[in-house]
Amino acid sequence: MIKINDNIKKIRRGKDFTQQIMADKLGLSLSAYSNIESGKADVNMTRITEISKIFEMTPVELITLNTDQAISMGKEFKFDTDGAMKQLYEHIVEQNKTYIETLRTSIEDLREKAELYKELYEGTKLKVKAPKEIAIPAKRKAGRPKRK
């Protein structure tokens, strides 16, 4: 008779998960998780469901696998680090492309505005003299209301 704790242990090892990783994912202490794998603790259906989600399988598969299947399932469902990194890279590149395009649009808008202001300033459409000095208003003391 296959014990579920044996399946859990074999699949965990096949996925290269440590007991600490599993304990963290389940919100358990290391000793509590170790008791699950050693068969010292009973595993309820809620816990079986949580473990099966971590292993990316159904609770029925986790319970009914024989030893050879459990070992191969652990290896078959091993986290695809390369694939995940490639997806993350592609996502970041796409985000950056969108951000760069937004910046390009903003730069183009600013160039158009600068050209318009330049034309206005140079007097092609309006005669405007640039002030020699810009008066800066004196600072008021804090706490005193403005008089009307």
N, C-alpha and C positions, 0 to 999 in steps of 0.2 A: 504494500500500500504506500503510495506517494504522499508525503507530508508536504503541506503548502510551504512550510518554513524552508524545506530543502529547495523548492522551486525558486523561492524569493532569493535565497542565497546564491544559487547558480546563475540566475538571470542577472543579479546585481554584479557578480564577478564578470560575467560576459560583457556587460556594459562598461566595465572598468570604473564602477562607482565604488567608493569606499563606504563603510558603514556610517561614517560621520556625514558623508554627503546625503545618504538616505535619511539619517536621523534629522538633519537640517531640513530637508524637503518635507518631511512629515511633521516637523515641529516637536520632535521627541529628543530626549537625552540619548547619548550614545549607548548607555547601558540598557535603556528601555528598548531601543531598536535591536541591540544585540540579543536581548531576551526573545524577540520575535523570531530571529533567525535560528537561535538555538532550540526553539520549541518550548522554552520555559514560560512564555507568555501566550495566552490564547489570542488568536487574531479574529476580530469580528468582521462582519461584512463591510462595514464602513472603512475599516483599515485596509481590507483587501482591495476595495475600490480605489482608495488613495494610492496604494502601491501599484496597482495595475495601470493607473493613469501615468505615473512616473515612468513605468516601463513601456508605455504606449501600446497597451494591449487591453483586452477585456478581462474582467474578473473571472469569467468562465475559463478563458485560456490560461490564466495564471493558476487556477485551481486544478484544471484537468491535464496539464502537460505532464508527460513522463520525463524522466531524468534527461534522456538524450534530447528531447524537444526543448526542455528548459534551457539546456546549455546552448543549443543552436539559436533559440529565440533571443537569448541574451546577446549573442554575437550579431545576429541579423538586425536587431533593433539598436545597435550601437549608435550613439549620437554622431551624426555626420558633421564633424568639425569643419572640414574643408568646404562642404556645401553651405553650411551656415555662414562661414566667413565670406564666401563668395556672394551670398544674398545680402549680407550686411554691407559689403563693399559696394555692390550695385545700388543699394538703397541710398547710401551716402553720396555716391556719384550723382545719382538722379536729383537728390536734394540740392546738391551744390550747383548742378546745371541750372536748376530753377532759380536759385539765389543769384547766380551770375547773370542770368538773363534779366532778372528784376533790376539788378545794379546797372546793367547796360542801358536799360530803358530809362532809369533815373538819370544817368549821366547824360544821355541824349537830350532829355527834357531840360536839364540844367544848362547844357550848351546852347540850346535854343533860347532859353531865357537870358543867358549871358549875352548872346549876340543881339537880342532885342534891346537890352539895357545899354549895350555899347552903342548901338545906333542912336538911341535916344540921347545918350550922354554926349556923343560927338556932334549932336545938333543936326543930324540929317532930317529928323522929324520935328524936333523941338530945340529951341535955343535955351540951354540951361548952363549956368555957371556953377562950377563945383565950389562949395564953400571952402575957404582957406582953413578955418578951424571949426570944429564942431563943439558947441557949448554943451557942457555936461552939467545938469542941474545939481545944486548943492544937496548933500544928504541931510535929511531931517533927523532930528533926534528921535530915538525909539520911544514909544509910549506916548508921544504927543500927537493928538489928533490933528488932522489937516484943517486949517481955518478956511472958512468960505468967504 
